[in-house]
Amino acid sequence: MAQLYTNAADVLPPELLAQVQKHWQGMIWVPARTPAAHDDVLLLVRNGLSAEAVAASLGISISRVYQLARSLGRHNPFRKRGRKPYKAILQMVSVQG
């Protein structure tokens, strides 16, 4: 199992450690790099690739592609479009009635 934490003095060059110490004393968390950049996923989705194709080309899961595509909001090509806005329903009822 990988070690979850280590002493910064053991892994950082002395110059970088000195810079970090100027800004922070105590424990600090360094996030891991992500294998596929968010922007790469969105670029491929916007260019019309399927979720399966994006996942295969970037080595991520299809569900992760859907998750990142949700940040596109109404421009998300994978979003469900089953509901009609409330005003449109009222207009339909008033026209039929």
ABEGO torsion letter per residue (X at the ends): XBBABBBAAAABBAAAAAAAAAABBEBBBBBBBBABBAAAAAAAAAAGBBAAAAAAAAGBBAAAAAAAAAAAEAABAABBAABBBAAAAAAAAAAAX
